[in-house]
Amino acid sequence: MNSAICFGLAALAALFVMFPNSTSSVSEEFPSIPTLVSDDKSIILQQKIISMHIPEDNTLPWAFVEGKVINAVDGYPVIIQIYKNGEPVHFAQTDVKEDGSYEYKFRARNVDGDQVINIFQGDYTVKIFKTVYVDPTSKLV
């Protein structure tokens, strides 16, 4: 599954379960050009750019970016960059699991008693960087 932007709820005892938001989140993918990472041209950095919309009436505290890396280079994390109106808002990295999947959870809304702070609201551009082998047979054992 390609990267998706979804929202979720925090569960009891600091464990949380992610549920799709009842208000639709818009995600659109833009084309990108891979960048060579290695001198021998066996590893490239893939960049995926998607748009993310978090509605004003969002009531869920968590959001996440998830996806799968095909031919992932071991030891290279997925880098996630979130921008609003071209300005950087949030940068993070997350490890790629053995099956190639990754997930990064972040706070979209904070509630402290009567005080509610919408950390993310509106339209954003999300850049996702993945390091992969050009040829799947070149994967080192």
N, CA, C and O atoms as a MOPAC input file, in Angstrom:
PM7 MOZYME 1SCF
protein

 N      0.84400 1    -1.17400 1     0.00000 1
 C      0.00000 1     0.00000 1     0.00000 1
 C      0.89000 1     1.23800 1     0.00000 1
 O      1.87300 1     1.29600 1     0.73900 1
 N      0.55300 1     2.22500 1    -0.82300 1
 C      1.30900 1     3.47000 1    -0.83800 1
 C      1.10400 1     4.19400 1     0.47200 1
 O      0.23500 1     3.85500 1     1.27600 1
 N      1.93200 1     5.19900 1     0.65800 1
 C      1.82100 1     5.98000 1     1.88900 1
 C      0.42600 1     6.56800 1     2.01100 1
 O     -0.16200 1     7.01900 1     1.02800 1
 N     -0.07800 1     6.55600 1     3.19500 1
 C     -1.41700 1     7.09200 1     3.42800 1
 C     -1.37700 1     7.98500 1     4.65300 1
 O     -0.58300 1     7.78000 1     5.57200 1
 N     -2.23000 1     8.95800 1     4.64500 1
 C     -2.34200 1     9.84400 1     5.79200 1
 C     -3.68700 1     9.54100 1     6.46300 1
 O     -4.72900 1     9.66200 1     5.81900 1
 N     -3.68500 1     9.14900 1     7.74600 1
 C     -4.90200 1     8.78600 1     8.47700 1
 C     -4.84300 1     9.38800 1     9.87100 1
 O     -3.80300 1     9.90700 1    10.27700 1
 N     -5.91100 1     9.32800 1    10.58500 1
 C     -5.97700 1     9.84700 1    11.94900 1
 C     -6.33200 1     8.72500 1    12.91000 1
 O     -6.86200 1     7.70100 1    12.48000 1
 N     -6.05800 1     8.88700 1    14.18800 1
 C     -6.36200 1     7.85200 1    15.14900 1
 C     -6.61500 1     8.37900 1    16.54000 1
 O     -6.38000 1     9.55500 1    16.81700 1
 N     -7.07400 1     7.55100 1    17.38200 1
 C     -7.36900 1     7.88900 1    18.77800 1
 C     -6.35400 1     7.23700 1    19.69800 1
 O     -5.84800 1     6.15100 1    19.41500 1
 N     -6.06400 1     7.90500 1    20.79600 1
 C     -5.19100 1     7.30700 1    21.81500 1
 C     -6.04000 1     6.40900 1    22.69600 1
 O     -7.14700 1     6.79200 1    23.07600 1
 N     -5.54600 1     5.21900 1    23.02900 1
 C     -6.26500 1     4.29500 1    23.89800 1
 C     -5.76200 1     4.44500 1    25.32400 1
 O     -4.83900 1     5.21700 1    25.58200 1
 N     -6.35800 1     3.71800 1    26.24000 1
 C     -5.98700 1     3.80000 1    27.65100 1
 C     -4.55900 1     3.34000 1    27.88200 1
 O     -4.01200 1     2.56700 1    27.09600 1
 N     -3.96100 1     3.81400 1    28.95800 1
 C     -2.62000 1     3.42300 1    29.40400 1
 C     -1.54300 1     3.66200 1    28.35700 1
 O     -0.63500 1     2.84900 1    28.18600 1
 N     -1.65200 1     4.77200 1    27.66600 1
 C     -0.66900 1     5.21600 1    26.68100 1
 C     -0.57800 1     4.32000 1    25.44400 1
 O      0.30900 1     4.50300 1    24.61100 1
 N     -1.47700 1     3.36800 1    25.32400 1
 C     -1.57000 1     2.57600 1    24.10000 1
 C     -2.63100 1     3.23000 1    23.23600 1
 O     -3.63000 1     3.73100 1    23.75200 1
 N     -2.42900 1     3.23000 1    21.94900 1
 C     -3.44400 1     3.82700 1    21.11400 1
 C     -3.78500 1     2.93600 1    19.93900 1
 O     -2.97100 1     2.14800 1    19.45700 1
 N     -5.00700 1     3.09200 1    19.50600 1
 C     -5.53000 1     2.34300 1    18.37500 1
 C     -5.90500 1     3.36800 1    17.31400 1
 O     -6.56800 1     4.35800 1    17.62400 1
 N     -5.50400 1     3.15500 1    16.09700 1
 C     -5.77500 1     4.11100 1    15.03300 1
 C     -7.08100 1     3.75300 1    14.32700 1
 O     -7.29700 1     2.60900 1    13.92700 1
 N     -7.95000 1     4.76300 1    14.18400 1
 C     -9.20600 1     4.61600 1    13.46200 1
 C     -9.23000 1     5.63200 1    12.32800 1
 O     -8.70900 1     6.73400 1    12.49900 1
 N     -9.81900 1     5.30500 1    11.16900 1
 C     -9.93400 1     6.31500 1    10.12500 1
 C    -10.81000 1     7.46300 1    10.61700 1
 O    -11.77000 1     7.24700 1    11.35700 1
 N    -10.48000 1     8.66500 1    10.20900 1
 C    -11.23300 1     9.84800 1    10.59500 1
 C    -12.58200 1     9.82700 1     9.88800 1
 O    -12.67000 1     9.48000 1     8.71000 1
 N    -13.63300 1    10.20000 1    10.61700 1
 C    -14.96300 1    10.20800 1    10.02000 1
 C    -15.10300 1    11.32800 1     8.99700 1
 O    -15.95400 1    11.24300 1     8.11100 1
 N    -14.28900 1    12.37400 1     9.09700 1
 C    -14.26800 1    13.41400 1     8.07500 1
 C    -13.13100 1    13.08400 1     7.13200 1
 O    -12.01600 1    12.81000 1     7.57600 1
 N    -13.39800 1    13.10700 1     5.84100 1
 C    -12.41500 1    12.67500 1     4.85400 1
 C    -11.16200 1    13.53200 1     4.87900 1
 O    -11.22400 1    14.76000 1     4.94400 1
 N    -10.03000 1    12.85700 1     4.82400 1
 C     -8.74100 1    13.51700 1     4.66700 1
 C     -8.35500 1    13.37200 1     3.21100 1
 O     -8.53000 1    12.30100 1     2.62900 1
 N     -7.83500 1    14.42500 1     2.61500 1
 C     -7.48400 1    14.39300 1     1.20700 1
 C     -5.99200 1    14.13100 1     1.07200 1
 O     -5.17700 1    14.79100 1     1.71600 1
 N     -5.64300 1    13.17300 1     0.23700 1
 C     -4.24000 1    12.86600 1    -0.01000 1
 C     -4.05600 1    12.70200 1    -1.51000 1
 O     -4.75000 1    11.90600 1    -2.14200 1
 N     -3.12100 1    13.45400 1    -2.08000 1
 C     -2.85100 1    13.39100 1    -3.51200 1
 C     -1.36100 1    13.22400 1    -3.71600 1
 O     -0.56300 1    13.90100 1    -3.06800 1
 N     -0.97800 1    12.32600 1    -4.61200 1
 C      0.43800 1    12.05700 1    -4.85600 1
 C      0.91800 1    12.82700 1    -6.07900 1
 O      0.19400 1    12.94600 1    -7.06800 1
 N      2.15600 1    13.35700 1    -6.00900 1
 C      2.76600 1    14.07500 1    -7.11000 1
 C      3.95100 1    13.27700 1    -7.62600 1
 O      4.59300 1    12.56900 1    -6.85000 1
 N      4.26800 1    13.37300 1    -8.94900 1
 C      5.41700 1    12.64100 1    -9.47900 1
 C      6.73300 1    13.18700 1    -8.92900 1
 O      6.82300 1    14.36200 1    -8.57400 1
 N      7.75800 1    12.32600 1    -8.86000 1
 C      9.06800 1    12.76900 1    -8.39000 1
 C     10.17000 1    12.05200 1    -9.16100 1
 O      9.92000 1    11.06800 1    -9.85700 1
 N     11.40100 1    12.56400 1    -9.02500 1
 C     12.56000 1    12.00700 1    -9.71800 1
 C     13.50200 1    11.39400 1    -8.68300 1
 O     13.87700 1    12.07400 1    -7.72700 1
 N     13.89900 1    10.11500 1    -8.84700 1
 C     14.82800 1     9.50000 1    -7.88800 1
 C     16.21100 1    10.14700 1    -7.96900 1
 O     16.61400 1    10.63400 1    -9.02600 1
 N     16.93200 1    10.14800 1    -6.85200 1
 C     18.27600 1    10.71500 1    -6.76300 1
 C     19.25600 1     9.60800 1    -6.42000 1
 O     19.01500 1     8.83100 1    -5.49600 1
 N     20.37500 1     9.52700 1    -7.16300 1
 C     21.40000 1     8.52400 1    -6.87700 1
 C     22.05100 1     8.80900 1    -5.53300 1
 O     22.33100 1     9.96100 1    -5.20400 1
 N     22.29400 1     7.74200 1    -4.74400 1
 C     22.91400 1     7.88100 1    -3.43200 1
 C     24.32700 1     7.30700 1    -3.44400 1
 O     25.20700 1     7.82800 1    -2.75800 1
 N     24.56000 1     6.23800 1    -4.21300 1
 C     25.85600 1     5.55200 1    -4.18900 1
 C     26.66200 1     5.83800 1    -5.46000 1
 O     26.10000 1     6.12700 1    -6.51700 1
 N     27.97200 1     5.75100 1    -5.33400 1
 C     28.85900 1     5.96300 1    -6.48000 1
 C     28.68500 1     4.88700 1    -7.54700 1
 O     28.82900 1     5.16000 1    -8.73900 1
 N     28.37400 1     3.66100 1    -7.11600 1
 C     28.22800 1     2.57800 1    -8.09500 1
 C     26.82100 1     2.51800 1    -8.69700 1
 O     26.50000 1     1.58100 1    -9.42800 1
 N     25.99900 1     3.49500 1    -8.39600 1
 C     24.64900 1     3.64400 1    -8.96000 1
 C     23.72400 1     2.48600 1    -8.59800 1
 O     22.79100 1     2.18500 1    -9.34200 1
 N     23.97700 1     1.82600 1    -7.44700 1
 C     23.13600 1     0.70500 1    -7.03800 1
 C     22.05200 1     1.12500 1    -6.03900 1
 O     21.09700 1     0.38300 1    -5.81200 1
 N     22.20000 1     2.31300 1    -5.44500 1
 C     21.24800 1     2.78100 1    -4.43400 1
 C     20.72100 1     4.15400 1    -4.84000 1
 O     21.48300 1     5.02800 1    -5.25200 1
 N     19.40900 1     4.33000 1    -4.71800 1
 C     18.81000 1     5.63700 1    -5.01200 1
 C     17.92000 1     6.08700 1    -3.85400 1
 O     17.45100 1     5.27500 1    -3.05600 1
 N     17.70600 1     7.37000 1    -3.78400 1
 C     16.79200 1     7.96000 1    -2.81400 1
 C     15.51400 1     8.30600 1    -3.56600 1
 O     15.51400 1     9.16500 1    -4.44800 1
 N     14.42600 1     7.63200 1    -3.20900 1
 C     13.13000 1     7.92200 1    -3.82800 1
 C     12.40500 1     8.95900 1    -2.98300 1
 O     12.39600 1     8.88600 1    -1.75400 1
 N     11.80500 1     9.91300 1    -3.65300 1
 C     11.02600 1    10.92900 1    -2.95400 1
 C      9.58300 1    10.83000 1    -3.42400 1
 O      9.30600 1    10.84600 1    -4.62300 1
 N      8.68300 1    10.72900 1    -2.48200 1
 C      7.25600 1    10.73300 1    -2.78100 1
 C      6.69300 1    12.00200 1    -2.14400 1
 O      6.99400 1    12.30500 1    -0.98900 1
 N      5.88700 1    12.73300 1    -2.88600 1
 C      5.27200 1    13.95700 1    -2.36400 1
 C      3.76500 1    13.77800 1    -2.40800 1
 O      3.19300 1    13.46200 1    -3.45100 1
 N      3.13200 1    13.98400 1    -1.26700 1
 C      1.67400 1    13.89800 1    -1.19500 1
 C      1.13900 1    15.15100 1    -0.51300 1
 O      1.84800 1    15.82100 1     0.23800 1
 N     -0.11600 1    15.45000 1    -0.78900 1
 C     -0.75500 1    16.55300 1    -0.07000 1
 C     -1.57300 1    15.95100 1     1.06100 1
 O     -2.06700 1    14.82800 1     0.95900 1
 N     -1.70800 1    16.71100 1     2.13500 1
 C     -2.45900 1    16.24800 1     3.30200 1
 C     -3.37800 1    17.38800 1     3.74000 1
 O     -2.95700 1    18.54300 1     3.81500 1
 N     -4.61900 1    17.05800 1     4.02500 1
 C     -5.56800 1    18.04600 1     4.53800 1
 C     -6.10000 1    17.56000 1     5.88200 1
 O     -6.61200 1    16.44600 1     5.99200 1
 N     -5.97400 1    18.40500 1     6.90000 1
 C     -6.53100 1    18.10100 1     8.21000 1
 C     -7.63500 1    19.12100 1     8.45400 1
 O     -7.36400 1    20.31800 1     8.54600 1
 N     -8.88500 1    18.65500 1     8.56100 1
 C    -10.02100 1    19.57600 1     8.66400 1
 C    -10.03800 1    20.36200 1     9.97500 1
 O     -9.50600 1    19.91700 1    10.99300 1
 N    -10.65700 1    21.53700 1     9.92700 1
 C    -10.78100 1    22.38700 1    11.11700 1
 C    -11.52100 1    21.69500 1    12.24400 1
 O    -11.22600 1    21.92300 1    13.41700 1
 N    -12.48300 1    20.84900 1    11.89600 1
 C    -13.29800 1    20.18800 1    12.91800 1
 C    -12.71900 1    18.83400 1    13.36000 1
 O    -13.43900 1    18.02000 1    13.93800 1
 N    -11.43400 1    18.58800 1    13.09400 1
 C    -10.78500 1    17.35700 1    13.52400 1
 C    -10.86900 1    17.23100 1    15.05400 1
 O    -10.56100 1    18.18100 1    15.77300 1
 N    -11.28200 1    16.07300 1    15.54000 1
 C    -11.37200 1    15.83300 1    16.98500 1
 C    -10.41700 1    14.73900 1    17.45500 1
 O    -10.39300 1    14.40400 1    18.64000 1
 N     -9.63300 1    14.18300 1    16.53600 1
 C     -8.76300 1    13.06700 1    16.87100 1
 C     -7.33300 1    13.55400 1    17.13200 1
 O     -6.81800 1    14.37900 1    16.37700 1
 N     -6.68400 1    13.04900 1    18.19600 1
 C     -5.37600 1    13.58800 1    18.59500 1
 C     -4.17900 1    13.11100 1    17.77500 1
 O     -3.17500 1    13.82100 1    17.71000 1
 N     -4.24600 1    11.93600 1    17.14800 1
 C     -3.08100 1    11.36800 1    16.47500 1
 C     -3.27700 1    11.31500 1    14.97000 1
 O     -4.39900 1    11.17500 1    14.48300 1
 N     -2.19000 1    11.42600 1    14.24500 1
 C     -2.17200 1    11.21000 1    12.80000 1
 C     -0.96400 1    10.33200 1    12.50400 1
 O     -0.07000 1    10.20800 1    13.34200 1
 N     -0.92700 1     9.72700 1    11.32900 1
 C      0.26000 1     8.94900 1    10.98600 1
 C      0.47200 1     8.87400 1     9.48600 1
 O     -0.45300 1     9.03000 1     8.69000 1
 N      1.73100 1     8.62900 1     9.13100 1
 C      2.13400 1     8.38600 1     7.75400 1
 C      2.61000 1     6.94300 1     7.72900 1
 O      3.41300 1     6.53400 1     8.56800 1
 N      2.11900 1     6.17600 1     6.77500 1
 C      2.53100 1     4.77500 1     6.67600 1
 C      2.75000 1     4.41700 1     5.22200 1
 O      2.26500 1     5.09600 1     4.31700 1
 N      3.48300 1     3.34700 1     5.01500 1
 C      3.70700 1     2.88600 1     3.65800 1
 C      4.59800 1     1.66900 1     3.62600 1
 O      4.83800 1     1.03000 1     4.65100 1
 N      5.08400 1     1.35400 1     2.45100 1
 C      5.94500 1     0.18900 1     2.25400 1
 C      7.08600 1     0.58400 1     1.32800 1
 O      6.89600 1     1.31200 1     0.35300 1
 N      8.27300 1     0.08900 1     1.65400 1
 C      9.45500 1     0.33000 1     0.83800 1
 C      9.80700 1    -0.98200 1     0.15000 1
 O     10.04800 1    -1.99300 1     0.81000 1
 N      9.83600 1    -0.95900 1    -1.16500 1
 C     10.21400 1    -2.15100 1    -1.92800 1
 C     11.70400 1    -2.03400 1    -2.23100 1
 O     12.15800 1    -1.00300 1    -2.72800 1
 N     12.45600 1    -3.07500 1    -1.93800 1
 C     13.91400 1    -3.11700 1    -2.11400 1
 C     14.62200 1    -2.15300 1    -1.16700 1
 O     15.58600 1    -1.49700 1    -1.56300 1
 N     14.16200 1    -2.05900 1     0.06400 1
 C     14.74700 1    -1.14400 1     1.04900 1
 C     16.19700 1    -1.49700 1     1.33900 1
 O     16.55000 1    -2.67300 1     1.42600 1
 N     17.03700 1    -0.47600 1     1.48800 1
 C     18.42400 1    -0.66700 1     1.87400 1
 C     18.45700 1    -0.72500 1     3.39900 1
 O     18.01400 1     0.20500 1     4.07200 1
 N     18.98300 1    -1.81800 1     3.93400 1
 C     19.04000 1    -2.02500 1     5.38600 1
 C     19.82600 1    -0.90200 1     6.05500 1
 O     20.89800 1    -0.51900 1     5.58800 1
 N     19.28500 1    -0.38100 1     7.14700 1
 C     19.97400 1     0.64800 1     7.91000 1
 C     19.62900 1     2.07300 1     7.50200 1
 O     20.09100 1     3.01700 1     8.14300 1
 N     18.83900 1     2.25400 1     6.46700 1
 C     18.43000 1     3.57900 1     6.03000 1
 C     16.97300 1     3.82600 1     6.43600 1
 O     16.08100 1     3.11400 1     5.97500 1
 N     16.72000 1     4.81900 1     7.28400 1
 C     15.34100 1     5.08800 1     7.70800 1
 C     14.55800 1     5.82300 1     6.62000 1
 O     15.13400 1     6.35000 1     5.66800 1
 N     13.24600 1     5.84500 1     6.78000 1
 C     12.37800 1     6.67900 1     5.95700 1
 C     12.36300 1     8.06000 1     6.61000 1
 O     12.20100 1     8.17900 1     7.82400 1
 N     12.53300 1     9.09300 1     5.79800 1
 C     12.52300 1    10.46900 1     6.29900 1
 C     11.21800 1    11.11500 1     5.86400 1
 O     10.83100 1    11.03200 1     4.69900 1
 N     10.54100 1    11.76100 1     6.81200 1
 C      9.25000 1    12.39700 1     6.56400 1
 C      9.38500 1    13.88400 1     6.86500 1
 O      9.81600 1    14.27400 1     7.95000 1
 N      9.01100 1    14.70600 1     5.89000 1
 C      9.05900 1    16.15300 1     6.05200 1
 C      7.67300 1    16.72400 1     5.76100 1
 O      7.07700 1    16.43100 1     4.72500 1
 N      7.16600 1    17.54200 1     6.68500 1
 C      5.83400 1    18.12900 1     6.52600 1
 C      5.99700 1    19.64500 1     6.41100 1
 O      6.66200 1    20.27600 1     7.23200 1
 N      5.37400 1    20.21800 1     5.37100 1
 C      5.45100 1    21.65000 1     5.09000 1
 C      4.03900 1    22.24400 1     5.01500 1
 O      3.09200 1    21.57900 1     4.59300 1
 N      3.92200 1    23.49600 1     5.43000 1
 C      2.67600 1    24.24900 1     5.25700 1
 C      3.03400 1    25.55200 1     4.55900 1
 O      3.86000 1    26.31900 1     5.05200 1
 N      2.41300 1    25.79900 1     3.41600 1
 C      2.70800 1    26.98600 1     2.60500 1
 C      4.20100 1    27.09900 1     2.29200 1
 O      4.75500 1    28.19800 1     2.27500 1
 N      4.85000 1    25.95500 1     2.04400 1
 C      6.26100 1    25.93700 1     1.69600 1
 C      7.21500 1    26.06900 1     2.87000 1
 O      8.42900 1    25.98200 1     2.68500 1
 N      6.69600 1    26.27500 1     4.07000 1
 C      7.52600 1    26.42500 1     5.26400 1
 C      7.58700 1    25.10500 1     6.03100 1
 O      6.56200 1    24.44100 1     6.18400 1
 N      8.78500 1    24.70300 1     6.52400 1
 C      8.87900 1    23.45100 1     7.27900 1
 C      8.09800 1    23.51600 1     8.58900 1
 O      8.17000 1    24.50100 1     9.32400 1
 N      7.34900 1    22.44200 1     8.86800 1
 C      6.53100 1    22.35900 1    10.08100 1
 C      7.00800 1    21.24000 1    10.99600 1
 O      7.07000 1    21.40800 1    12.21400 1
 N      7.34900 1    20.07600 1    10.39400 1
 C      7.69300 1    18.90300 1    11.20600 1
 C      8.55600 1    17.96900 1    10.37100 1
 O      8.19700 1    17.63800 1     9.24100 1
 N      9.69700 1    17.53800 1    10.91700 1
 C     10.57100 1    16.57300 1    10.25900 1
 C     10.74100 1    15.38400 1    11.19800 1
 O     10.79100 1    15.54700 1    12.41700 1
 N     10.83000 1    14.18100 1    10.61800 1
 C     11.01000 1    12.97700 1    11.43500 1
 C     11.63100 1    11.88100 1    10.57800 1
 O     11.71300 1    11.99300 1     9.35500 1
 N     12.06600 1    10.82300 1    11.25000 1
 C     12.50300 1     9.62800 1    10.54100 1
 C     11.99300 1     8.41900 1    11.30500 1
 O     11.80700 1     8.46500 1    12.52100 1
 N     11.77100 1     7.33900 1    10.57200 1
 C     11.28400 1     6.11000 1    11.17900 1
 C     11.94600 1     4.91900 1    10.49800 1
 O     12.26500 1     4.97300 1     9.31000 1
 N     12.14800 1     3.86000 1    11.24300 1
 C     12.79900 1     2.66800 1    10.70800 1
 C     11.86700 1     1.89000 1     9.78400 1
 O     10.64300 1     1.95300 1     9.89700 1
 N     12.48700 1     1.16200 1     8.87600 1
 C     11.76500 1     0.27100 1     7.97700 1
 C     11.79300 1    -1.10900 1     8.61200 1
 O     12.86300 1    -1.59900 1     8.97500 1
 N     10.63000 1    -1.74700 1     8.75300 1
 C     10.55400 1    -3.08700 1     9.33300 1
 C     11.03000 1    -4.12400 1     8.31800 1
 O     11.21700 1    -3.81400 1     7.14100 1
 N     11.22400 1    -5.35800 1     8.78700 1
 C     11.71500 1    -6.43200 1     7.91400 1
 C     10.84700 1    -6.66000 1     6.69000 1
 O     11.35700 1    -7.02700 1     5.63200 1
 N      9.53400 1    -6.44700 1     6.81800 1
 C      8.63000 1    -6.65400 1     5.68400 1
 C      8.57900 1    -5.44500 1     4.75600 1
 O      7.82100 1    -5.44600 1     3.78600 1
 N      9.38100 1    -4.40500 1     5.04000 1
 C      9.42800 1    -3.21100 1     4.20100 1
 C      8.44800 1    -2.12800 1     4.60900 1
 O      8.45100 1    -1.04300 1     4.02900 1
 N      7.60800 1    -2.40500 1     5.60100 1
 C      6.62100 1    -1.40500 1     6.01300 1
 C      7.23700 1    -0.39600 1     6.97400 1
 O      8.24600 1    -0.66500 1     7.62700 1
 N      6.60800 1     0.76600 1     7.04300 1
 C      7.00700 1     1.79200 1     7.99700 1
 C      5.76400 1     2.55600 1     8.44300 1
 O      4.74800 1     2.58500 1     7.74800 1
 N      5.87100 1     3.17000 1     9.61200 1
 C      4.77200 1     3.97800 1    10.12700 1
 C      5.35500 1     5.02500 1    11.06500 1
 O      6.21700 1     4.72600 1    11.89200 1
 N      4.87500 1     6.24700 1    10.92600 1
 C      5.29000 1     7.32300 1    11.81900 1
 C      4.03000 1     7.99800 1    12.36300 1
 O      3.20800 1     8.50500 1    11.59800 1
 N      3.88700 1     7.99900 1    13.69000 1
 C      2.73300 1     8.61500 1    14.34200 1
 C      3.13600 1     9.96400 1    14.90400 1
 O      4.23700 1    10.12300 1    15.43100 1
 N      2.23800 1    10.93700 1    14.78900 1
 C      2.51600 1    12.25500 1    15.33900 1
 C      1.22400 1    12.88000 1    15.85900 1
 O      0.12200 1    12.53200 1    15.43600 1
 N      1.40000 1    13.80400 1    16.78000 1
 C      0.28200 1    14.47500 1    17.44200 1
 C     -0.31600 1    15.51300 1    16.50400 1
 O      0.40400 1    16.37700 1    16.00400 1
 N     -1.63000 1    15.44500 1    16.25600 1
 C     -2.33700 1    16.41700 1    15.42300 1
 C     -3.14000 1    17.39800 1    16.27700 1
 O     -3.43600 1    18.51500 1    15.85000 1
 N     -3.48600 1    16.96500 1    17.48300 1
 C     -4.32100 1    17.78000 1    18.36900 1
 C     -3.95700 1    17.44600 1    19.80700 1
 O     -3.71900 1    16.28400 1    20.13800 1
 N     -3.91300 1    18.46100 1    20.66100 1
 C     -3.58700 1    18.25900 1    22.05800 1
 C     -4.72300 1    18.79200 1    22.92400 1
 O     -5.18900 1    19.91200 1    22.71800 1
 N     -5.16700 1    17.99600 1    23.88800 1
 C     -6.21600 1    18.40300 1    24.81600 1
 C     -5.65300 1    18.28900 1    26.22600 1
 O     -5.23000 1    17.21500 1    26.65400 1
 N     -5.65500 1    19.41200 1    26.94100 1
 C     -5.17600 1    19.46000 1    28.31600 1
 C     -6.24700 1    20.15600 1    29.13800 1
 O     -6.28100 1    21.38400 1    29.21700 1
 N     -7.12700 1    19.36100 1    29.75300 1
 C     -8.26200 1    19.93300 1    30.48300 1
 C     -9.21000 1    20.61800 1    29.51500 1
 O     -9.73800 1    19.98600 1    28.59900 1
 N     -9.42400 1    21.90700 1    29.71900 1
 C    -10.30400 1    22.68800 1    28.83900 1
 C     -9.56100 1    23.29000 1    27.64800 1
 O    -10.18200 1    23.82400 1    26.72900 1
 N     -8.24300 1    23.20100 1    27.66900 1
 C     -7.45100 1    23.81200 1    26.60500 1
 C     -7.24100 1    22.82000 1    25.45300 1
 O     -6.72500 1    21.72100 1    25.65300 1
 N     -7.64800 1    23.22800 1    24.24800 1
 C     -7.50400 1    22.40600 1    23.04900 1
 C     -6.59600 1    23.14900 1    22.06900 1
 O     -6.84500 1    24.30600 1    21.72900 1
 N     -5.54500 1    22.47000 1    21.62500 1
 C     -4.62600 1    23.06200 1    20.65200 1
 C     -4.59200 1    22.16100 1    19.42600 1
 O     -4.20200 1    20.99700 1    19.51400 1
 N     -5.00200 1    22.70100 1    18.28100 1
 C     -4.89800 1    21.98000 1    17.01600 1
 C     -3.50100 1    22.22800 1    16.46700 1
 O     -3.21800 1    23.30400 1    15.94100 1
 N     -2.63000 1    21.23900 1    16.58600 1
 C     -1.24200 1    21.36700 1    16.15500 1
 C     -1.17200 1    21.39300 1    14.63200 1
 O     -0.41600 1    22.17600 1    14.05700 1
 N     -1.95300 1    20.54700 1    13.98300 1
 C     -2.03400 1    20.50700 1    12.52500 1
 C     -3.46500 1    20.81100 1    12.12200 1
 O     -4.41200 1    20.22300 1    12.64500 1
 N     -3.61100 1    21.74000 1    11.18400 1
 C     -4.93300 1    22.12000 1    10.69300 1
 C     -4.75200 1    22.77400 1     9.33000 1
 O     -3.94700 1    23.69400 1     9.18500 1
 N     -5.48700 1    22.31000 1     8.33800 1
 C     -5.40100 1    22.90000 1     7.00600 1
 C     -4.67200 1    22.00500 1     6.01500 1
 O     -4.67900 1    20.78100 1     6.14100 1
 N     -4.04000 1    22.63700 1     5.02300 1
 C     -3.38900 1    21.92300 1     3.92900 1
 C     -1.87500 1    21.87000 1     4.12100 1
 O     -1.24600 1    22.86200 1     4.48900 1
 N     -1.30200 1    20.69200 1     3.86400 1
 C      0.12900 1    20.46000 1     4.04300 1
 C      0.67500 1    19.69100 1     2.84800 1
 O     -0.06400 1    19.00900 1     2.13800 1
 N      1.98600 1    19.81400 1     2.64000 1
 C      2.70700 1    18.99400 1     1.68400 1
 C      3.60500 1    18.06600 1     2.50100 1
 O      4.32900 1    18.51900 1     3.38800 1
 N      3.55500 1    16.77000 1     2.20100 1
 C      4.35700 1    15.78400 1     2.92300 1
 C      5.33900 1    15.17100 1     1.93000 1
 O      4.94400 1    14.63400 1     0.89500 1
 N      6.63600 1    15.26200 1     2.26600 1
 C      7.68200 1    14.65200 1     1.44100 1
 C      8.19400 1    13.42400 1     2.19000 1
 O      8.55400 1    13.50300 1     3.36500 1
 N      8.21900 1    12.28600 1     1.48900 1
 C      8.65400 1    11.02000 1     2.07700 1
 C      9.85500 1    10.53000 1     1.26800 1
 O      9.76600 1    10.35300 1     0.05300 1
 N     10.98100 1    10.31400 1     1.96000 1
 C     12.21200 1     9.87300 1     1.31000 1
 C     12.52900 1     8.44100 1     1.72400 1
 O     12.56200 1     8.11900 1     2.91200 1
 N     12.76900 1     7.55800 1     0.70000 1
 C     13.08300 1     6.15000 1     0.93600 1
 C     14.34800 1     5.79200 1     0.16800 1
 O     14.49700 1     6.16000 1    -0.99700 1
 N     15.25700 1     5.07500 1     0.82000 1
 C     16.49600 1     4.63400 1     0.17200 1
 C     16.31800 1     3.19100 1    -0.27200 1
 O     16.03000 1     2.30900 1     0.53700 1
 N     16.49700 1     2.96200 1    -1.58200 1
 C     16.23400 1     1.63300 1    -2.14800 1
 C     17.35000 1     1.21400 1    -3.10300 1
 O     18.09500 1     2.04000 1    -3.63000 1
 N     17.43700 1    -0.10900 1    -3.30500 1
 C     18.34100 1    -0.64100 1    -4.31500 1
 C     17.69400 1    -0.44900 1    -5.68100 1
 O     16.49200 1    -0.66000 1    -5.83900 1
 N     18.49400 1    -0.04900 1    -6.66600 1
 C     17.99500 1     0.11100 1    -8.02700 1
 C     17.54700 1    -1.23500 1    -8.58100 1
 O     16.48400 1    -1.34600 1    -9.19200 1
 N     18.37500 1    -2.25900 1    -8.35800 1
 C     18.10500 1    -3.61300 1    -8.82500 1
 C     17.88000 1    -4.51000 1    -7.61800 1
 O     18.76900 1    -4.61600 1    -6.77300 1
 N     16.71500 1    -5.16700 1    -7.50200 1
 C     16.43900 1    -5.98800 1    -6.32400 1
 C     17.46300 1    -7.11200 1    -6.11800 1
 O     17.63100 1    -7.58100 1    -4.99200 1
 N     18.14500 1    -7.54900 1    -7.17300 1
 C     19.12600 1    -8.61600 1    -7.02200 1
 C     20.44800 1    -8.09400 1    -6.44100 1
 O     21.31900 1    -8.88300 1    -6.07400 1
 N     20.59600 1    -6.76500 1    -6.35700 1
 C     21.84300 1    -6.21300 1    -5.80700 1
 C     21.79800 1    -6.08800 1    -4.29600 1
 O     22.75300 1    -5.60300 1    -3.68900 1
 N     20.71500 1    -6.51200 1    -3.68300 1
 C     20.56900 1    -6.45800 1    -2.22300 1
 C     21.65100 1    -7.29500 1    -1.56600 1
 O     21.83400 1    -8.46800 1    -1.89200 1
 N     22.37100 1    -6.66900 1    -0.62700 1
 C     23.44600 1    -7.37000 1     0.06600 1
 C     22.87800 1    -8.33700 1     1.09500 1
 O     21.86600 1    -8.04200 1     1.73100 1
 N     23.51700 1    -9.48200 1     1.26300 1
 C     23.05600 1   -10.48100 1     2.22400 1
 C     23.76100 1   -10.29500 1     3.54100 1
 O     23.51000 1   -11.04300 1     4.48600 1

